[in-house]
């Protein structure tokens, strides 16, 4: 698409986007021509080069996780690309052509997306646009869970469920950066090997062994100080079983069900454990802005060349698809085979 200025009225500018007219399976997503969004006060319009998949996208596609009021109903919670237009009232030094990545409340599965300037981040020069697209949602989620919710401390033991997922692979690296010790659970030896390559001290296959017992043994009976849990219901008893006294169990998803039967409160009380629940998409703009600022200061500089950074961070990409292959990408995610992020190239790589 051309970047030259157009004299046509803004409302006639169009773009391709993935739309869900009727909630359902991957086949319910349709690539359609829709009006291009226009930046409002304090917003920036991004020409999207790449976006990435998140579990929330599959839930929204099914009609189970609607966009927050006033936000785009187009799927996609992150994007990387170039600044196309700077809206009125933008205070930063953003200019047309800047390479940026952004956390979105929706709208990433499209050629253009608008975002408040506070949620923009500069792409580290060593990363491609496809790599950058794998950062915002997963890495900001992991950073939030560790630092804003659990308040991780140096030397603490942190169990990460789904350790080979986008959030999981980010969390392992951020735990190491914080001076803490990551342990992961995953469903295959290949996923466990990847997590250990990224810095996991140990990993357990939840399909073949009792991770609660394994964590108990690894910590010499002390248990985990923090558990990052996107599974929920099916894991609760084993989570409490391996939680340290005064530990923090951070719930940010319910892939294993929302229903719990049993003495969860009594067992949690006996450990003096904290159950902390967190979602990112529904947070206020100020919260997200504070999160982006903290991440940009404390973590983003470490996405650099290994020769210049003592603690290299890197996004893990499983596979890339084109925007036309969005249904295949969702099928791949729901099969739970991916290690790291699934990236969608909106602009075809040259």
VENKAHU-V76967 format. One record per helix or strand of 2 or more residues. SS is the DSSP state (H for helix, E for strand). FROM is the first residue (numbers start at 1). LEN is the number of residues. If there is no record, write none. Layout:
BEGIN
ss: <SS/SS>
from: <FROM/FROM>
len: <LEN/LEN>
END
This chain:
BEGIN
ss: <H/E/H/E/E/H/E/E/E/H/E/H/H/E/H/E/H/E/H/E/H/E/H/E/H/H/E/H/E>
from: <10/14/26/29/43/55/78/99/112/117/120/129/136/157/166/181/189/202/211/224/233/243/264/274/285/300/317/323/341>
len: <3/7/3/7/10/7/9/5/5/3/3/5/14/4/12/6/10/4/8/6/10/9/7/4/14/3/6/12/5>
END
